[in-house]
């Protein structure tokens, strides 16, 4: 099965000058985890994930979770004020996984598993975004197809 059978063509994206506040609002209000950043030519130039925002807040937040008692909460609140001044271009990942609509779903799933991602962009041959594919959507398509045929 190919990616275009599982991808969503409804794409929410931001511009490099979009504020972190607006990005966080989009990510959390819409419950999405992958937000493409598009340049003036509508080509993808980066990706913002919720992880990008958490890393700005606390670069080693995984350590923070392990030992919650050893951290200065006032410092974290101060960092939140500083983060609010940043833009998409300041925190986006410029390297990211992507697939094409005709790629096998298993390729997309493999990339997500290897890189710890839940969603990746789907790009056409000109590197323009045509969709987003999510791990859950791939599992849904694959299991419905193969479990239905197995019974």
N, C-alpha and C positions, 0 to 999 in steps of 0.2 A: 504494500500500500504506500501511496505517496503523500508527502507533506500537505499538499493543497487540499486533501480530503479531511484533514484535521485542523487546519489553520483557521484563525479568525481574521476576516478581512476588515473588521472594525478596529482601527488603529488609533490609539491615543498617543500623541507625540508632543514634544515641546521644542522650543527654539533655544539656542545656546544662551540667550539672555534671560530666560525664564528664571524667576526667583526660586530659591530653595523652599520657601513657604508654599508657593504655588505647586511645586513638584510634590512635596510631602502631602499636600491636600489631595492631589490627583491620585497618588499611589495608595493612600490609606482610605480615602472616601470611595474609590472605585474598586478597591481590593485587587489591584494589579501589582505585579512585582517587577515588570520590565517596561521601561519608558524610553522609547527611541528619541534621540535628539537629532533633529533634522536641520541641515544648513539651508541657505537661501534657495538652493537649487532642488530642494526636497529630497536630497540624498542623505542617507544616514551617516552621521559623523561621530556618534557615540551612543552609549546606553547608560541609563541611570537605573539602578536597582535600589530597593530599600536598604540594602547593605551599604551602598555608597553614602547614604545619609547617616547611618549608624556609625560608620567608620569616621566620619567627620566629627561626630559628637564625642566619640571615645575610640581612638585608633585601635586599641586592644580590648574592645568591649567583650570579647570572649573570655579574657582573663577577668574582667570586671564581674562577669556573671559567676565565675567560679568562686571568687572571694569578694563578696559584696560589702563586707565590713571594712575593708581597707582603703576605701576611696572617698575623695572629697566631693560631696554632692554640690557644694557651692561652685566649685570649679566647673563641674559639668553644666550647671545652669548658666554660668558665664559663657561657656563655649557655645551654648544654644543661641545666645545673643549674637555671637560672632558669626555663626553659621548662617544666620538670617540675612547677612549681607552678601552672601555668595550667590552665584548664578549656576545654571546647569553646566556651562562650559568649565567651571571650576572643579566640579566633582565627578563629571561623567567619565566612564571608562571608554577609552579610545580604541581598545582592542576588545573584541567580543566574538562569540560564536554566532554563526548564522547558517541558514540553509536556504536552498532554492525550492520553489514549489514542486518541482519534479523529483526531488531527492526522496529516498525511502524514509518512511517514518522512523525506522529503526536507527538511521543515521542521526536524525534529530534527537531522538531519545538518548542515544549513546553520548552525544555531545553534552546534553543536559546533565546526565549522570556523572560523566567525567569531570565537568566543570562546576558541579553543584548548582546548576541553574534550574529554574522551574519554567521559564519561558524564554524563547529566543526569537529574534526577528527572522522573517522570511523575505529574502531579497530577490529581485529579478536580475537578469543578466547585466543590467546597467547600474546595479547596486542601489536601486530604489526599493524602498520597503513596500511590500504588497500584502503583508500579513504578519501575524504573531502566532506562534504555535506553542502550546502549553503541554507540559508533561501529562497532566490529567486528561487532556483531550486526546492525546495519542493513546494512552492506556484505554480510554473509553472506546475508541475506534477499534483498536486491536483486539481487546477482549470481547467486545460485542461480535466482531466478525468471527474470530476463531473459536470462541466458546459456543456461539450459535451453531457453527458447523460441526462442533465436536459432539453435540447431543443427538 
